[in-house]
Amino acid sequence: MSNVSPYTRVIEECLRSLSVEKAEGCSCDTKQVMQLLINMLQGRMLEHIKERVSNYYKIKKDALSEEFSVCLIEVFSEIFSLFRNKFEEMPWLVNDIAKRIVEAETRNGSKTEREINQLYLSIFCKYFEYKNIEKIISTLQSDPRIQRAIISADPSTTFSNSVKLPELSRSSVH
């Protein structure tokens, strides 16, 4: 489990904690654990997007700046607002998504990048109601702060103002 995201580890621990509390009939910290679980799910999804951008632009894993992460949070704030509203309407959804992520990312031997990418694509489309992943991608590509963060992450790459970054597409994110 050494390559498993710290977010996924916390998600797994939250699920374990919730199942223990349920078995013991204790609801003392359930609300707090659920809030942590929601935050970790959002953090893991953002981390996944950051990994995908790094891989696509061939940028070292940790080279994207904190500014990039902050930009992602701002770009996805509307999506995560919808996500939180869904959780209020359907609290079981939190556990369902968390279990799918933990299962996909901790499965021994059969974990592939493609399967994990498909999982996150599925989550964005099904639960965030983003049927068109290109909308997310174009939002990322059109934000000048995100473009600056990508460019500054790889100083050997120089782009003039008239040259656009290579475009991501649904086929490039499989």
Secondary structure, 3 states (H helix, E strand, C coil): CCCCCHHHHHHHHHHHHHHHHHHHCCCCCHHHHHHHHHHHHHHHHHHHHHHHHHHHCCCCCCCCCHHHHHHHHHHCHHHHHHHHHHHHHCCHHHHHHHHHHHHHHHCCCCCCHHHHHHHHHHHHHHHCCCCCHHHHHHHHHHCHHHHHHHHHHCCCCCCCCCCCCCCCCHHHHC
